[in-house]
Amino acid sequence: MKIIPAIDLMEGNVVRLYRGNPDKKTIYSDNPVEIAKKWEAAGADMIHLVDLDATLRIGSNFEVLRNVAKSVKIPVQVAGGLRNEKIIENTLEFAQRAVIGTLAFKDKTTIDRLLTAYGKKKLVISVDHNDGLIVVNGWQETTKISLMDAVNEFVEMGFSEYLSTNISRDGTLQGPDLEPLQEINEINNVNLIVSGGISNIEDVMEVKKLNPFGVILGKALYENQITIEGAKLV
């Protein structure tokens, strides 16, 4: 199980939001390159970079993302605001993986074309949900699509890499929502990254029992409630 610290960016700063709410923001650093190098030195397997400004359509941290990715030797996956072919193409020039959420649910033709162009290992489908219903547009819009229906449809299309967050848990330190994660992970040919609610090493141990591809560490890492070194030993 890969240990993947998150670096969420707003106006160039490293931040964490509470349940995705930009009005409930904590700034942890104004130097994301320094943070990325810190997590790399601690033994992170990959870094999860999120452009929250792009997600919320209020700006862009694209050059910051590029600088962070180029500053480390470990793989980087980029999420947030990747809503057209060109931005995904530009992102994959410096990132190993692009996380696609809204576009995946709005334009199946385009993501099918991207799958042909880049292959399934470079494209991660973000199946974020609120109590089982898929959310898009920076978690601002709840659809009527169920989590499991979404995953099964993308598996049929040929996608294998997934990231799932229950947004009601994100940034809350309430623990991960294990039941739907287990359901997803039981589907054949699915590599799942677990995100949201991880609060301590016990949560990491519970997640590892699901045998996912990886786990994202966010607020607990920044609040010193967990360490990358400790998570790697689980």
ChimeraX attribute file (.defattr): number of C-alpha atoms within 10 A of each C-alpha:
attribute: neighborCount
match mode: 1-to-1
recipient: residues
	/A:1	19
	/A:2	16
	/A:3	21
	/A:4	28
	/A:5	25
	/A:6	26
	/A:7	27
	/A:8	25
	/A:9	26
	/A:10	23
	/A:11	15
	/A:12	20
	/A:13	18
	/A:14	23
	/A:15	24
	/A:16	25
	/A:17	19
	/A:18	18
	/A:19	18
	/A:20	19
	/A:21	15
	/A:22	15
	/A:23	8
	/A:24	11
	/A:25	15
	/A:26	14
	/A:27	14
	/A:28	17
	/A:29	15
	/A:30	15
	/A:31	13
	/A:32	23
	/A:33	19
	/A:34	14
	/A:35	17
	/A:36	25
	/A:37	18
	/A:38	13
	/A:39	22
	/A:40	21
	/A:41	12
	/A:42	14
	/A:43	16
	/A:44	21
	/A:45	18
	/A:46	23
	/A:47	26
	/A:48	22
	/A:49	28
	/A:50	24
	/A:51	26
	/A:52	26
	/A:53	21
	/A:54	20
	/A:55	23
	/A:56	18
	/A:57	13
	/A:58	10
	/A:59	14
	/A:60	20
	/A:61	18
	/A:62	19
	/A:63	10
	/A:64	19
	/A:65	27
	/A:66	18
	/A:67	13
	/A:68	23
	/A:69	24
	/A:70	15
	/A:71	15
	/A:72	19
	/A:73	10
	/A:74	16
	/A:75	18
	/A:76	24
	/A:77	24
	/A:78	29
	/A:79	24
	/A:80	26
	/A:81	25
	/A:82	23
	/A:83	18
	/A:84	15
	/A:85	14
	/A:86	10
	/A:87	13
	/A:88	21
	/A:89	16
	/A:90	13
	/A:91	20
	/A:92	18
	/A:93	10
	/A:94	18
	/A:95	22
	/A:96	17
	/A:97	23
	/A:98	25
	/A:99	25
	/A:100	24
	/A:101	27
	/A:102	25
	/A:103	20
	/A:104	23
	/A:105	19
	/A:106	12
	/A:107	12
	/A:108	13
	/A:109	11
	/A:110	14
	/A:111	21
	/A:112	16
	/A:113	12
	/A:114	17
	/A:115	17
	/A:116	11
	/A:117	11
	/A:118	13
	/A:119	14
	/A:120	16
	/A:121	14
	/A:122	19
	/A:123	23
	/A:124	24
	/A:125	26
	/A:126	27
	/A:127	27
	/A:128	25
	/A:129	21
	/A:130	18
	/A:131	15
	/A:132	15
	/A:133	18
	/A:134	28
	/A:135	27
	/A:136	20
	/A:137	16
	/A:138	19
	/A:139	19
	/A:140	12
	/A:141	12
	/A:142	14
	/A:143	13
	/A:144	10
	/A:145	14
	/A:146	16
	/A:147	22
	/A:148	17
	/A:149	12
	/A:150	16
	/A:151	21
	/A:152	16
	/A:153	11
	/A:154	19
	/A:155	17
	/A:156	9
	/A:157	13
	/A:158	15
	/A:159	24
	/A:160	21
	/A:161	22
	/A:162	25
	/A:163	22
	/A:164	23
	/A:165	23
	/A:166	25
	/A:167	23
	/A:168	17
	/A:169	21
	/A:170	23
	/A:171	24
	/A:172	18
	/A:173	18
	/A:174	15
	/A:175	20
	/A:176	23
	/A:177	21
	/A:178	14
	/A:179	9
	/A:180	16
	/A:181	23
	/A:182	17
	/A:183	12
	/A:184	20
	/A:185	19
	/A:186	15
	/A:187	14
	/A:188	10
	/A:189	12
	/A:190	18
	/A:191	21
	/A:192	27
	/A:193	25
	/A:194	29
	/A:195	27
	/A:196	26
	/A:197	26
	/A:198	30
	/A:199	23
	/A:200	20
	/A:201	19
	/A:202	14
	/A:203	17
	/A:204	24
	/A:205	13
	/A:206	15
	/A:207	24
	/A:208	18
	/A:209	10
	/A:210	19
	/A:211	15
	/A:212	20
	/A:213	18
	/A:214	20
	/A:215	24
	/A:216	23
	/A:217	27
	/A:218	26
	/A:219	27
	/A:220	18
	/A:221	18
	/A:222	19
	/A:223	11
	/A:224	10
	/A:225	13
	/A:226	20
	/A:227	19
	/A:228	20
	/A:229	14
	/A:230	12
	/A:231	23
	/A:232	16
	/A:233	8
	/A:234	12
